[in-house]
């Protein structure tokens, strides 16, 4: 693969992770508006689905060409996002993030099985640093993230589903990220609406309930969520799923800082140490990859 393309793919994953670190803000705004937890995700996914419907119609030939394989990948990634979004509503933001970001472990195992990717010492070190960083932020043994409620379990399930989606993205490089992004939100809306109508039919939100949060939601969608989603589905096509999981951990860095700044949660030495460990884990393999060409240029150094 072209080295320049690989660098762009890694930057896309780092960017996408950072965007998802702010994902909780409009969700919390909808929750504060009094909308039922299951309907929050319906409102959240409805807007990008409407925005991307013209894209689907104008590129229908490409959607049709992608066939079942394209839709299955979109379903898996969209389902992962739905579970993650719901976990944020039903558990603490930080807990949801930490349990979701066991993803590098699942992705590395799946990539080994289905893609024959090597599990290198640097990958093991990066995962160890990432897990240590998560536990440090979480409070080590005092607050070990053992699932305690439905939100926690949804966080774990979303990570497993996302890892499967990353493997499929790597196996199907030919699928356009444009169609994947549109399908991603469409399937997220279908799944979330089905769950809401089935489990909470009496809590359909009124338009006036969502209106106060609508400006914030529209800004987030236009400036962050839509481009971030595209990046999250384009970059993984060219990288090992295990590396993708590590690069996406910029979400925890941005998420921990944003929660501290905007939600008043503590951010001290412990949190800073955890953030630095996770950031180091995310950057370890990319930095080692940059050193290899330099070593080839100066073999006697």
Residue, then its C-alpha position, 0 to 999 in steps of 0.5 A: x500500500x502507498x505510504x502516503x495513503x497509509x498516513x492519511x488513513x491513520x490521520x483519518x482514524x485519529x480524527x474520527x476518534x477525536x470527533x466521537x469523544x464529543x459524541x456525548x454532548x448532543x445526546x446529553x442535550x436531548x436527554x436534558x430536553x426530557x426525551x426518553x432514552x430510546x427515542x434520543x437515538x431516533x432523533x439523533x440519527x434522523x437528521x443525518x439520514x434525512x441529510x444523506x438521503x439525496x446522496x443515496x438517491x443520486x448514487x443508487x447505482x453504487x449502492x446497488x453495486x455494493x449489494x448485500x456486502x455493503x449493507x451488511x457492513x453498514x448494518x454492523x457499523x450502524x448497529x455498533x453506533x446505536x449500542x454505543x449511543x444507547x450505552x451513553x444514555x444508560x451509564x456514565x459517559x466515561x464507563x461507556x467509552x472505557x468498555x467500548x474501547x476494549x475494541x482493540x483486543x477484539x479487533x486484534x483477535x478477529x484480524x488474526x483469525x480472518x486476515x492472518x494479521x500478525x500480533x506483534x510485540x509493539x501491538x501487545x505493548x500498545x494494548x497494554x498501555x491503552x488498558x493501563x491508561x483506561x484503568x488509571x482514568x477509571x481509578x485502577x482497582x477501586x473502580x474496575x469497569x466490571x459491567x454493572x448495568x444495561x448501559x455497561x453491557x451495551x458498551x461492551x457489545x458495541x465494541x465487539x460489533x465495531x471490531x467485526x465491522x472493522x474487519x469487514x471494512x478491511x476485507x471489502x476495500x472496494x466499498x465507497x465510504x460515501x455509501x457506507x456513511x449513508x448506510x451507517x446512519x440509515x441502519x442506525x435509524x432503522x434499528x433505533x426506531x424499531x427498538x423505540x416503537x417496540x419498547x417505548x411506544x408511549x414516549x414518542x417525543x413531541x417536536x417542541x421537546x427536541x427544538x431546544x437541542x436542535x441548533x446544537x445537534x445541527x451544528x454538531x452534525x454538519x461540522x463534526x459527526x458527518x465528516x467524522x463518520x466518513x473518516x471512521x469508515x474510510x480510514x479502516x479500509x486501509x489499516x489493520x483492525x487492531x491498529x484502527x482500534x488503538x488509533x480510535x482511542x483518541x476518543x477517550x482523550x477528547x472525551x475525558x477532557x470534554x467531560x471534565x470541562x463541560x460536565x464538571x467531572x474531575x480531571x487531575x493527575x490520575x486522569x492526565x496520566x491515563x490520557x497520556x498512556x492512551x495517547x502513547x498507545x495510539x501513537x506507538x505503532x504509527x511512530x514505529x512505522x515512521x522509523x522503519x523508512x529512516x532506518x532503511x535510509x541509514x542502515x549503518x547508523 
